[in-house]
Amino acid sequence: MSIEVGSKLQGKVTGITKFGAFVELPGGSTGLVHISEVDDNYVKDINEFLNVGDEVLVKVINVEKDGKIGLSIKKAKDRPERPERSERPARPVRPSKPSGRPARPRGGKGAPPRKDDFESKMSRFLKDSEDRLSSLKRNTESKRGGRGAKRG
């Protein structure tokens, strides 16, 4: 019997590990149900859900070239289909400039900065930066025993 992705088969649990369970399929081949494919809820211990010898319905989720078969118990369960979501209402579109970009309000963030504002901000930044750097050097030199540190 050929095993195809998407088919549902009845199998028997032949071994359990901390990462999943091995299931013998019809025809003698064996596949693995990863612990994340056992139940819809989080599975901490697979032994709470499966035992060796259990008959389980599995769905084939992948067949690799080297013969490994990936199985899922939770995908094999028949579930009622979810109700479809309603469409979102359309968002209003902002008017755009002829260039195709959205219009920006004048003043505030969109206005170009004045030159004297930039210069004053830059000088404040440099002053703060120098103050912080000198304070940092003073504190670290005294802790490391650098120049001028007290020894005792």
Secondary structure, 3 states (H helix, E strand, C coil): CCCCCCCEEEEEEEEEECCEEEEECCCCCEEEEEHHHCCCCCCCCHHHCCCCCCEEEEEEEEECCCCCEEEECCCCCCCCCCCCCCCCCCCCCCCECCCCCECCCCCHHHCCCCHHHHHHHHHHHHHHHHHHHHHHHHHHHHHHCCCCCCCC
